[in-house]
């Protein structure tokens, strides 16, 4: 190519290059989007829309969270608290023993620090004050005696530990094991009161519904991770609906107590159930990892 042609091409190309360089962001040519990314983004948009539809067209919803049950039927909302005052008494007394254990478990065999001693003195003071407050609650004589015994055992044990400024693992273990039967009696009494009150509210709501509406009810239970296995509200509602596992009428939301998130989880369950039925002929298939079968197959073949 001769110099004249090269110069001519340069003269023509230079204004174009300068124009592109000086163009505003809106005038610059965007790279073509990856169609695979676009397809996946479109799926997510459509999935969210379909989930919203499920939420807006589902039947009555009961959300159970932090001692409160909420019934949502369309735009109507009812709330009921079901934790009786005595429940909080049992919980606080059981936690007093547990507090002593966690305060000492990492310092057994060592000299107590000033902070350790301060913590124990505070717990002892709370236990002594709590015993004086028990008469305010509607406790039968046997139950009242159990609470006083738990608190007095705690006060006496703390006194022994403070006197020596140390505690052995054996001493701590013996204290805990001595308390455990009474602690569990408190726990059993607590859940009995709690479920009785919850059942009273649920049965009252059920009586206001036609059988067809009750059959459409979904329950979302919001609780922490640790109690998930055999969680008490799960047990109650599964028995109420005659089911053995979550995913039909009853759903568990772990570690999140937000009502909006609970409704989104319900929408996910409803939408995924229809996906599972159509694609796999099994309404519960999406309740486990879609990739679980492939993972199991790979591990059987490749990991020895």
DAPE-V816890 format. One line per field, one symbol per residue. phi: phi as a letter, one per 30 degrees, with the letter a starting at -180 (. if undefined). burial: b if it has 16 or more other C-alpha atoms within 10 Angstrom, else e. A space follows every 50 residues. Layout:
# DAPE-V816890
phi=???
burial=???
This chain:
# DAPE-V816890
phi=.ddddddddddddedddddddcddedddddddddddddddddeddddddd dddeddbdddbcccahibcbccbiccbbbbcbcdededdddddddddddd dddcecbeicdddddeddddddddddddddddddddcdcdedddddddde dddddddddddddchabcdddddddddddeedddddddddddddddddde dddddeddcdeddddcdbccccaddedediedddedddddciccadjcdc bcccibcdddddddddeddddddddddddbibdcdddbedcddddddddd dccc
burial=eeeeeeeeeeeeeeeeeeeeeeeeeeeeeeeeeeeeeeeeeeeeeeebeb bbebbeebbbbbbbbeeebbbbeeeeeeeebbbeebbebbeebbebbeeb eeebeebbeeebeeebbebbbebbeebbebbeebeeeeeeeebeeebbeb bbbbbebbeebbeebbbeeeebeebbeebeebbeebeeebeebbbebbbe bbeeeeeeeeeeebeebbbbbbbeeeebeeeebbbebbeeeeeeebbbbb bbbeeebeeeebbbbbbbbbbbbbbbeeeeeebbbbeeeeeeeeeeeeee eeee
